[in-house]
Amino acid sequence: MKQIAARQVGEFEVVVMKDGGAEWDSSVFPDVAESRLTELLAAAGKKVIETNFHAVLLRSKDQCILIDAGARDLFGANAGQLPSAMREARLQPEDVQILVVTHLHPDHIGGMITEDGTPVFPNAELVVTNSEYEFWRNENNFVTATDDVRKWKLIADSVLDAYGERVRTSRPTDDIAPHVSFVDLPGHTAGHAGVRLDSAGEQFIHAADILHCQDIQLADPGISFVLDFDPTLAERSRRWVLGWVVSEGVLFSGAHCLDCPLGYIESWGSGYRWVGGVV
């Protein structure tokens, strides 16, 4: 089964690589009535809430940048397929020069280290926003955290420790590398960010966790995910970036997009819809 979708953007090959997928119950959208979720799913021809987990490769003749790295075995059989997707994309771990962290949740960083804490990408510099780094490194932010969130902090610390001196923190609007920059999209986490590519007059944005279920949150961007750190701010970021993508006609991907994870969005009613993608 094909695990990648690819498109040329200027001088870069953009490759979205599937790490896995899952079905969720309505508890992931706790503030939304079951009837509303059922209505939105039916409009999309679905009966259950579906999601995928993705990483994104930006590759030119001079640069090899990997955005996030999936969950490894931390989500059981639902994820951990990035190594096979990388093989399909003809990508070796040693090739990655820059490893970008959109945020430090385990489904995005688990694949950056082995089970014993060894870096998977031995030559990569790891880049994360300073606000994300500082939040997860501050023990005071986790004094009242649940056991699950405490485990997430341990994973984040393990990744940051593994890359050690190769970790670079950046403001959430700074350049990551030539033609590649962060996009400040706070709310899902303190320092959550997307990644923007501008090359030869063409644009692409990977908006990370701005959407967790495109069937629901594209149609109604006001719906927030259960794990949003600041739901109001997350909604503001979501509405802003979706509006910008539509107005500029920018090629789009997200960490949890479905079967055509690289494509375009258009306005539809009071929200948006997916209108085309690369399979």
Disulfide bonds with the S-S distance in Angstrom:
none
